[in-house]
């Protein structure tokens, strides 16, 4: 039994191999000998002529390669769509009758939209090598696969070029069909991300004649943008440039950016017509980038040879490469489909049947049962073709979209750079950049030099003033006052003022004429709302707004402002009054608290100095009455540095030096404050700055119509009930004079230029505090208007030449009152200004006292020890005391140990203490010597 089991184990691997071989033979036997695939395009077209031969050559190469389909041949069935959506649909239905498993095409985006609905129902994958409309999305058309680059990426490349040259507006010239509209929509989105926009859309109806194209281009030429982006069909697009040349739209100053259709036309032209080439000089053209490779060069050579043999006059373009790769993608997908064991079967759709004698034969349209599996195999495609990597991302777009950027010149084109979705614009080929980290630095060169239309090497600015006969509509606010800034009546031609002169001077510096028509806003009796005027500019009711417009945050969101031509910040104007003198004016420099603390400190320092000097200085001794007088005299005489007593101790002199410094500061501050109080004006309301204004509940005036009101409410949180609108200079003065108690205002908040004008008429008001905002006045234009940038340059030129200041001096001729804050509102000095100085002085005094008492205690200890040493010894105590000794003990005080005795010790002169201690030391020495002699006598 063991031998059969062992033999079975040896034969098991062989049996497995035989079973696998049998399955392989069975699978090979089930593979069809041929598989039908379809191709749908317009035979007689720029793209179709290149794609037809490329597809045929690809099918031949696939059938000749035994490693791809392993004996299965591709059967190619082509249909001509004739550039017609209707005929293309009919041809597509006829193609589906042939039971094709995949269709390559169509080349038209419009036909692609229609046919995609058909293949969705029949489950036949559709691989388009030329339908670039971005709206052909996978979500709506699941069986649509784009094997070329979507216009989404091409329009991003165009937007990058626009951003590179700093243009802000373009005119889109496009064919009005699915292809054109989809591309322009993608262009608008891409430009918006670059802070640019399409200012005008020039739609050309399909199959337009010369007159229709001429009308469209004429209207486009009336617009201000000179950057033309052309996105039309290759078979009819060349006529645009011949018409544009007649309209002189290919002259110096114009920019033409053309999508890849023109590159396809130029590449397909075997012998380029010099007449047509003269119409496209200076254009920037995009072309799908296909990396150089040996396979690509081999295919080009083969295509040219076959085309020559077939007498094909047109040349090969990049769409031919994508058509060739599409065939290989289908072949590889079919191969994977068959290798997975799938069968190619078709079934009838019961919903498709002929009824009521219909001859459409809808029943011949069958559903591809393996369509879903075939679609998944195609989406997993991953190989390197003539166009580079053929692989799809999650959005079913090719993974590495890239474009060549060409500049037409002479009889050909010059490669000036590349664009890729990986690194943007570059002069380096995308396949090289894919091997490096992305570099978006603005320092790196992005494009080579360009020769623009009109044989110009200077980059066009991209716009001119619109040549449509309409002058610039300029809104001008007419107010009830401040006529120096803007003044005018009902006649818009009679507008004058400082702001108007600045605007006219800047306009005259522009290198092109700008006709202007002033539109007055306001009746001159009440100020117009300036935010409303800016909104009119944003709503295209006005082209610009000129006047005293402050550049603030909410306005810059809806309008474009020029460089400020004058600085302007909010300030506070308050009424002032002349200070009235009184008999007690000399007490006003200091507050009551300051006076009390200063007086106390005078006495404190006097007492400290007396304590430090009392033991050593005869001038600080005497009777109690004399010493009290000395303390007061010394303290207050230091105020005038006239004290007669001299300090002799080190600590006393140190304290006096510090105190004299403090007195110097107090005297100087008092003198300055008293001078201010007696000479300068005082604020009538007590408001000294923005903080006082916010914290108070007093009414505040502001100029009606200006942004000040919103700023006070939104930024400073001041209740609207406190705000009083004012229109004229006289209203300013009247409201300030009346004050809060009589229905007026406590202060007016306005911009500095208005305040300067106001103070030139009324000198009994002053600016208090500092500017608490920083703005400037500028001219407002519509968003992204290039005129704003040019006028900003002109304003800077006016400033550098000094003309800006001369215009200012011409209008602001009235002498203005002084508005120096130092002359307004002198305040009393309080303890808060000196507490640090007083604290330092007090600490130094306490430190001196501490050192003094430590020294006194040390002396007292020594003094007590010397007194104890003066008492009789034990031997002497045994002897009977004499009458003299008893009397001496009665006169000598007991041991100094009480506080009273310490005070008595402190009151003694230091010289006397030293003398006593010296005497007692001598007595001690004498007693020691006498005791020694007595002991010697006893011993004898």
Secondary structure, 3 states (H helix, E strand, C coil): CHHHHHHHHHHHHHHHHHHHHHHHHHHHHHCCCEEEEEEEECCCCHHHHHHHHHHHHHHHHHHHCCCCCCCCEEEEEEEECCCCHHHHHHHHHHHHCCCCCEEEECCCHHHHHHHHHHHHHHCCEEEECCCCCCCCCCCCCCCEEECCCCHHHHHHHHHHHHHHCCCCEEEEEEECCHHHHHHHHHHHHHHHHCCCEEEEEEEECCCCCHHHHHHHHHHHHCCCECEEEEECCCCCCHHHHHHHHHCCCCCCCCEEEECHHHHHHHHHCCCCCHHHHHHCCCCEEEEECCCCCHHHHHHHHHHHHHHHHCCCCCCCCHHHHHHHHHHHHHHHHHHHHHHCCCCCCEEECCCCCCCCCCCCCHHHCEEECCHHHHHHHHHCCEEEECCEEEEECCCCCECCCEEEEEEEECCEEEEEEEEECCCEEECCCHHHHCCCCCCCCCCCCCCCCCCECCCECCCCCCECCCCCCCCEEEEEECCCCCCCCCECCCCHHHCECHHHHHHHHHHHCCCCCCCEEEEEECCCCCCCCHHHHHHHHHCCCCCEEECCCECCHHHHCCEEECCCCEEECEEEEEEEEECCCCCCHHHCCECHHHHHHHHHHHHHHHHHHHHHHCCCCHHHCCCHHHHHHHHHHHHHHHHHCCCCCCCCCHHHHHHHHHHHHHHHHHHHHHHHHHHHHHHCEEECCCCCCHHHHHHCCCCEEEECCCCHHHHHHHHCCCCHHHEEEECCHHHHHHHHHHCHHHCCCCEEEEEHHHHHHHHHHCCCEEEECCCCCCEEECCEEECCCHHHHHHHHHHHHHHHHCHHHHHHHHHCCCCCCCCCHHHECCCCECHHHCHHHHHHHHHHHHHHHHHHHHHHHHHHHHHHHHHHHCCCCHHHHHCCCCHHHHHHHHHCCCCCCCHHHHHHHHHCCHHHHHHHHHHHHHHHHHHHHHHHHHHHHHHC
